[in-house]
Amino acid sequence: MKSFILLFFISLSTRGCESTLQPSPCDPGSICLTVDKPAYSLNDTIRVILQNHGEAPVFLPGCSPLEIATQTDTGWAEAPLVVCVWEGVVLKIPAGGFYQEKIAARAYPGLHKFVAAIHLGCTEGQPLSTANCSRREKIYSAEFSVRH
């Protein structure tokens, strides 16, 4: 019940006054990470959503659930969206649930994609380091650009 309330609170806290982001189509049985459009201006808000259409809950790191990968001259460089002093408690996304964030595009000029390190089989209510997760995978959104 706590994780449902937390997911509900997170869903509400990431919604602005404009129309809310609804989950986009995702293949049954899959976990998808999507952005709402392929290109943004500096004044735009990027809407990113992780959808869990799998049969089991997935868990995200508690402090910085998403990372951003930036195209550089030598490839993709991944970094957390938030620099954390504590890892936080894992965030459970139940089967059929979703997680979303709104991010100011002005902080990320260039070519990017979002990254989610999803964990499976974790113990709820624990920091990631002690949640005894059985598996970890990374998923990526489509590339998007933020123009100067």
HELIX and SHEET records of a PDB file:
HELIX    1   1 LYS A    2  SER A   13  1                                  12    
HELIX    2   2 ALA A  105  ALA A  107  5                                   3    
HELIX    3   3 LEU A  128  THR A  130  5                                   3    
SHEET    1   A 3 ILE A  31  VAL A  35  0                                        
SHEET    2   A 3 THR A  45  ASN A  52 -1                                        
SHEET    3   A 3 PHE A  98  ALA A 104 -1                                        
SHEET    1   B 5 ALA A  39  SER A  41  0                                        
SHEET    2   B 5 PHE A 144  ARG A 147  1                                        
SHEET    3   B 5 GLY A 110  LEU A 120 -1                                        
SHEET    4   B 5 VAL A  58  LEU A  60 -1                                        
SHEET    5   B 5 LEU A  91  ILE A  93 -1                                        
SHEET    1   C 5 ALA A  39  SER A  41  0                                        
SHEET    2   C 5 PHE A 144  ARG A 147  1                                        
SHEET    3   C 5 GLY A 110  LEU A 120 -1                                        
SHEET    4   C 5 GLU A  67  THR A  72 -1                                        
SHEET    5   C 5 GLY A  75  PRO A  80 -1                                        
SHEET    1   D 4 ALA A  39  SER A  41  0                                        
SHEET    2   D 4 PHE A 144  ARG A 147  1                                        
SHEET    3   D 4 GLY A 110  LEU A 120 -1                                        
SHEET    4   D 4 ARG A 135  TYR A 140 -1                                        
END                                                                             
